[in-house]
């Protein structure tokens, strides 16, 4: 475990923007085989400058990991309250017309 932490710290401390497959897998905390599969299925952005070696931009990896965010229960409840307030305002005008 300490070895993995040390290697991650090295990657981060080097300030590298472009990572090898091995470095990217460590950075993301996944197996190299999983990352190979993601590249094979073109589900993750990558570079293949010489047609053989695969490289990843760190910013692309972070953006990819942040996609499909799942909201917390608190965020969902707040959004539901906002929707209910909007619906209440649109269904019940503030100045009703007398009949």
Secondary structure, DSSP 8 states (H G I E B T S, - for coil): -HHHHHHHHHHHHHT-SEEEHHHHHHHHTS-HHHHHHHHHTT-S--B-TTSS--EEEHHHHHHHHTSS----HHHHHHHHHHHHHHHHHHHS-SS----
